[in-house]
Amino acid sequence: MFGKKDPAAIKTLIAQGTRIDGDLTFDEGLRVDGEVYGAIHASSDSGSLLVVSEGAVADGGLRADHVIINGTVKGPVEARELLELQPKARIEGDVQYVALEMHQGATILGQLRPMGSPSASSEEDKPLIRLATKSA
């Protein structure tokens, strides 16, 4: 992905029916199927994966390299490499990304702010945006 190593494996799961109150820091990969009321941040600066599944709630903001959302997020989102918004993604907050993939049905109530890629040259500073479409 973007000339880097393979994405991180998901090593931690917050299961459906679980509620966490407070900020959360993780290494490598985290999948949220439950509810987190606090910020969720990757502790490392490279190779992190954060998945917010359908029906999950993250209230407090997210920060990771690769972020996949199909649930509800309230707060700022920072994807240092790729942000994937699945059809049931709902974001209430500002979004920063290097590359964005957004499926039909996903909604954002906030501002989209592209981030400059640290390895990009001046001609490549434009963020990559990809809109997912339904296949016929």
ROVEXGU-874237 format. One line per 2 residues: number of its first residue (from 0); their letters; for each residue y, z, x of N, C-alpha, C. Coordinates in nm, 3 decimals, m for minus. Layout:
NUM) A) Y,Z,X,Y,Z,X,Y,Z,X ~ ...
! end
This chain:
0) MF) m0.116,0.000,0.083,0.000,0.000,0.000,0.123,0.000,0.089 ~ 0.205,m0.102,0.080,0.328,m0.116,0.156,0.304,m0.101,0.305
2) GK) 0.191,m0.153,0.354,0.162,m0.152,0.495,0.125,m0.016,0.551 ~ 0.097,0.080,0.467,0.061,0.214,0.513,m0.087,0.237,0.490
4) KD) m0.133,0.355,0.529,m0.273,0.390,0.513,m0.311,0.397,0.365 ~ m0.440,0.410,0.338,m0.488,0.420,0.201,m0.423,0.538,0.131
6) PA) m0.407,0.528,m0.004,m0.344,0.639,m0.076,m0.428,0.766,m0.067 ~ m0.361,0.877,m0.084,m0.427,1.007,m0.076,m0.529,1.023,m0.188
8) AI) m0.633,1.096,m0.160,m0.733,1.128,m0.261,m0.684,1.247,m0.342 ~ m0.717,1.248,m0.470,m0.680,1.361,m0.554,m0.776,1.476,m0.526
10) KT) m0.720,1.584,m0.473,m0.802,1.700,m0.436,m0.776,1.820,m0.526 ~ m0.671,1.812,m0.608,m0.636,1.924,m0.694,m0.614,1.875,m0.837
12) LI) m0.666,1.950,m0.934,m0.654,1.916,m1.075,m0.600,2.035,m1.151 ~ m0.497,2.012,m1.232,m0.451,2.111,m1.327,m0.503,2.062,m1.462
14) AQ) m0.608,2.126,m1.509,m0.683,2.079,m1.625,m0.607,2.094,m1.756 ~ m0.647,2.014,m1.853,m0.593,2.024,m1.988,m0.618,2.165,m2.040
16) GT) m0.517,2.223,m2.105,m0.529,2.360,m2.154,m0.477,2.463,m2.055 ~ m0.441,2.420,m1.934,m0.387,2.509,m1.832,m0.236,2.500,m1.831
18) RI) m0.169,2.615,m1.819,m0.023,2.619,m1.811,0.015,2.695,m1.685 ~ 0.104,2.636,m1.607,0.156,2.699,m1.486,0.306,2.715,m1.502
20) DG) 0.355,2.838,m1.483,0.498,2.867,m1.485,0.543,2.896,m1.343 ~ 0.626,2.808,m1.288,0.675,2.825,m1.151,0.659,2.697,m1.073
22) DL) 0.730,2.689,m0.962,0.725,2.570,m0.877,0.588,2.557,m0.812 ~ 0.551,2.432,m0.783,0.420,2.402,m0.728,0.435,2.304,m0.612
24) TF) 0.371,2.334,m0.501,0.369,2.246,m0.385,0.224,2.210,m0.357 ~ 0.199,2.082,m0.324,0.062,2.037,m0.301,0.054,1.947,m0.179
26) DE) m0.068,1.932,m0.126,m0.097,1.840,m0.017,m0.180,1.724,m0.073 ~ m0.160,1.608,m0.018,m0.237,1.486,m0.047,m0.230,1.445,m0.192
28) GL) m0.324,1.483,m0.279,m0.325,1.433,m0.416,m0.337,1.543,m0.520 ~ m0.262,1.527,m0.631,m0.264,1.623,m0.742,m0.263,1.546,m0.873
30) RV) m0.350,1.587,m0.966,m0.351,1.530,m1.100,m0.319,1.643,m1.198 ~ m0.222,1.617,m1.287,m0.183,1.715,m1.387,m0.228,1.664,m1.524
32) DG) m0.321,1.737,m1.585,m0.364,1.708,m1.722,m0.311,1.816,m1.818 ~ m0.265,1.927,m1.763,m0.214,2.039,m1.843,m0.063,2.041,m1.845
34) EV) m0.006,2.161,m1.832,0.139,2.180,m1.838,0.188,2.256,m1.715 ~ 0.296,2.207,m1.656,0.360,2.275,m1.543,0.508,2.289,m1.577
36) YG) 0.556,2.414,m1.579,0.697,2.442,m1.605,0.759,2.492,m1.475 ~ 0.801,2.397,m1.395,0.856,2.421,m1.262,0.848,2.291,m1.184
38) AI) 0.914,2.284,m1.073,0.914,2.163,m0.990,0.778,2.143,m0.924 ~ 0.738,2.017,m0.911,0.614,1.981,m0.842,0.652,1.891,m0.725
40) HA) 0.625,1.939,m0.602,0.664,1.865,m0.482,0.546,1.852,m0.387 ~ 0.533,1.735,m0.327,0.435,1.716,m0.219,0.489,1.783,m0.095
42) SS) 0.403,1.854,m0.022,0.449,1.926,0.096,0.461,1.836,0.218 ~ 0.386,1.727,0.222,0.393,1.637,0.337,0.489,1.522,0.308
44) DS) 0.532,1.456,0.415,0.625,1.345,0.401,0.557,1.210,0.391 ~ 0.424,1.206,0.393,0.358,1.076,0.383,0.220,1.089,0.321
46) GS) 0.184,0.990,0.240,0.050,0.980,0.186,0.021,1.065,0.064 ~ 0.122,1.116,m0.006,0.095,1.201,m0.121,0.086,1.118,m0.250
48) LL) 0.001,1.165,m0.342,m0.020,1.101,m0.471,m0.010,1.207,m0.579 ~ 0.071,1.181,m0.681,0.088,1.272,m0.794,0.067,1.194,m0.922
50) VV) m0.026,1.242,m1.006,m0.057,1.176,m1.133,m0.029,1.275,m1.246 ~ 0.053,1.232,m1.343,0.079,1.309,m1.465,0.013,1.231,m1.578
52) SE) m0.099,1.282,m1.626,m0.183,1.211,m1.723,m0.125,1.212,m1.864 ~ m0.182,1.128,m1.949,m0.145,1.123,m2.089,m0.164,1.261,m2.152
54) GA) m0.063,1.308,m2.223,m0.070,1.439,m2.285,m0.023,1.553,m2.196 ~ m0.007,1.529,m2.068,0.038,1.632,m1.975,0.190,1.648,m1.984
56) VA) 0.238,1.767,m1.945,0.381,1.796,m1.944,0.418,1.852,m1.808 ~ 0.523,1.795,m1.748,0.579,1.846,m1.623,0.728,1.867,m1.647
58) DG) 0.770,1.993,m1.653,0.908,2.026,m1.685,0.969,2.095,m1.564 ~ 1.046,2.018,m1.485,1.108,2.076,m1.366,1.128,1.977,m1.255
60) GL) 1.076,1.856,m1.268,1.098,1.753,m1.168,0.978,1.731,m1.078 ~ 0.971,1.610,m1.022,0.860,1.567,m0.938,0.911,1.504,m0.810
62) RA) 0.834,1.522,m0.700,0.864,1.451,m0.575,0.734,1.429,m0.500 ~ 0.704,1.300,m0.474,0.585,1.262,m0.396,0.604,1.117,m0.351
64) DH) 0.512,1.069,m0.267,0.521,0.931,m0.221,0.485,0.833,m0.332 ~ 0.368,0.851,m0.392,0.320,0.764,m0.499,0.308,0.849,m0.624
66) VI) 0.383,0.813,m0.728,0.384,0.891,m0.852,0.339,0.800,m0.966 ~ 0.239,0.847,m1.041,0.190,0.775,m1.159,0.212,0.866,m1.278
68) IN) 0.283,0.815,m1.381,0.314,0.897,m1.498,0.265,0.827,m1.625 ~ 0.193,0.903,m1.708,0.153,0.856,m1.840,0.172,0.970,m1.942
70) GT) 0.240,1.076,m1.901,0.269,1.190,m1.986,0.419,1.212,m1.996 ~ 0.460,1.337,m2.016,0.600,1.371,m2.034,0.653,1.445,m1.912
72) VK) 0.767,1.399,m1.861,0.832,1.462,m1.746,0.977,1.492,m1.785 ~ 1.019,1.617,m1.765,1.158,1.656,m1.788,1.211,1.705,m1.655
74) GP) 1.310,1.634,m1.604,1.367,1.667,m1.474,1.367,1.544,m1.386 ~ 1.427,1.554,m1.268,1.437,1.438,m1.179,1.300,1.399,m1.121
76) VE) 1.284,1.268,m1.099,1.162,1.214,m1.040,1.201,1.139,m0.913 ~ 1.133,1.170,m0.802,1.156,1.099,m0.676,1.023,1.047,m0.624
78) AR) 1.012,0.914,m0.621,0.892,0.848,m0.568,0.933,0.780,m0.438 ~ 0.887,0.834,m0.325,0.930,0.785,m0.194,0.867,0.651,m0.157
80) EL) 0.765,0.608,m0.231,0.706,0.477,m0.209,0.698,0.398,m0.339 ~ 0.614,0.445,m0.433,0.588,0.369,m0.555,0.588,0.461,m0.676
82) LE) 0.653,0.417,m0.783,0.652,0.487,m0.910,0.587,0.395,m1.012 ~ 0.477,0.442,m1.073,0.408,0.366,m1.177,0.428,0.439,m1.309
84) LQ) 0.487,0.370,m1.406,0.507,0.427,m1.539,0.412,0.358,m1.635 ~ 0.313,0.431,m1.681,0.213,0.380,m1.774,0.273,0.376,m1.915
86) PK) 0.204,0.313,m2.013,0.262,0.291,m2.146,0.310,0.416,m2.219 ~ 0.250,0.533,m2.197,0.291,0.654,m2.270,0.379,0.746,m2.187
88) AR) 0.433,0.696,m2.078,0.523,0.775,m1.992,0.654,0.801,m2.064 ~ 0.700,0.926,m2.057,0.828,0.967,m2.113,0.899,1.051,m2.008
90) IE) 1.014,1.003,m1.962,1.090,1.076,m1.860,1.228,1.108,m1.914 ~ 1.267,1.235,m1.902,1.402,1.279,m1.933,1.461,1.332,m1.805
92) GD) 1.529,1.246,m1.731,1.588,1.284,m1.603,1.611,1.161,m1.519 ~ 1.686,1.178,m1.413,1.715,1.067,m1.323,1.592,1.035,m1.239
94) VQ) 1.578,0.907,m1.206,1.461,0.858,m1.135,1.504,0.786,m1.008 ~ 1.446,0.826,m0.893,1.467,0.758,m0.766,1.334,0.701,m0.720
96) YV) 1.338,0.577,m0.670,1.215,0.509,m0.632,1.243,0.405,m0.524 ~ 1.139,0.366,m0.452,1.147,0.252,m0.360,1.094,0.129,m0.432
98) AL) 0.979,0.141,m0.497,0.921,0.033,m0.578,0.885,0.091,m0.714 ~ 0.903,0.011,m0.819,0.882,0.058,m0.955,0.794,m0.040,m1.032
100) EM) 0.690,0.013,m1.097,0.607,m0.065,m1.188,0.612,0.004,m1.322 ~ 0.660,m0.068,m1.424,0.682,m0.007,m1.555,0.610,m0.087,m1.662
102) HQ) 0.521,m0.020,m1.735,0.447,m0.086,m1.842,0.527,m0.078,m1.972 ~ 0.500,m0.174,m2.061,0.564,m0.176,m2.192,0.531,m0.048,m2.266
104) GA) 0.632,0.016,m2.324,0.614,0.141,m2.397,0.666,0.262,m2.322 ~ 0.675,0.255,m2.191,0.729,0.367,m2.112,0.878,0.381,m2.139
106) TI) 0.927,0.505,m2.143,1.070,0.527,m2.168,1.130,0.620,m2.063 ~ 1.258,0.596,m2.033,1.332,0.679,m1.939,1.467,0.711,m2.002
108) LG) 1.499,0.840,m2.010,1.629,0.884,m2.055,1.698,0.943,m1.933 ~ 1.766,0.858,m1.858,1.828,0.898,m1.732,1.863,0.774,m1.653
110) QL) 1.909,0.793,m1.533,1.949,0.682,m1.448,1.837,0.643,m1.353 ~ 1.826,0.513,m1.327,1.734,0.461,m1.226,1.814,0.439,m1.098
112) RP) 1.767,0.496,m0.989,1.838,0.483,m0.861,1.740,0.438,m0.754 ~ 1.750,0.313,m0.709,1.662,0.268,m0.602,1.695,0.338,m0.471
114) MG) 1.590,0.370,m0.395,1.607,0.433,m0.264,1.584,0.326,m0.158 ~ 1.654,0.334,m0.049,1.631,0.243,0.062,1.503,0.280,0.134
116) SP) 1.422,0.181,0.165,1.299,0.206,0.241,1.335,0.228,0.387 ~ 1.283,0.333,0.451,1.320,0.361,0.589,1.281,0.249,0.685
118) SA) 1.179,0.170,0.653,1.134,0.064,0.744,1.187,m0.073,0.706 ~ 1.268,m0.082,0.602,1.316,m0.212,0.555,1.435,m0.260,0.637
120) SS) 1.441,m0.391,0.658,1.558,m0.450,0.724,1.666,m0.471,0.619 ~ 1.786,m0.511,0.660,1.898,m0.523,0.568,1.871,m0.627,0.459
122) EE) 1.796,m0.732,0.488,1.764,m0.833,0.386,1.659,m0.782,0.289 ~ 1.582,m0.683,0.327,1.475,m0.631,0.243,1.514,m0.501,0.173
124) DK) 1.642,m0.466,0.174,1.685,m0.340,0.116,1.679,m0.338,m0.036 ~ 1.661,m0.452,m0.098,1.652,m0.456,m0.243,1.519,m0.395,m0.286
126) PL) 1.523,m0.304,m0.385,1.399,m0.240,m0.428,1.308,m0.340,m0.501 ~ 1.180,m0.314,m0.494,1.081,m0.395,m0.563,1.065,m0.339,m0.704
128) IR) 1.084,m0.424,m0.804,1.060,m0.385,m0.942,0.961,m0.483,m1.001 ~ 0.856,m0.428,m1.061,0.753,m0.511,m1.121,0.733,m0.464,m1.263
130) LA) 0.744,m0.555,m1.360,0.722,m0.521,m1.500,0.581,m0.563,m1.536 ~ 0.506,m0.472,m1.588,0.370,m0.502,m1.627,0.372,m0.567,m1.765
132) TK) 0.291,m0.669,m1.785,0.284,m0.738,m1.913,0.141,m0.735,m1.963 ~ 0.130,m0.753,m2.093,m0.004,m0.760,m2.152,m0.063,m0.899,m2.124
134) SA) m0.191,m0.903,m2.086,m0.254,m1.032,m2.063,m0.296,m1.091,m2.197 ~ m0.284,m1.222,m2.206,m0.313,m1.292,m2.332,m0.460,m1.299,m2.362
! end
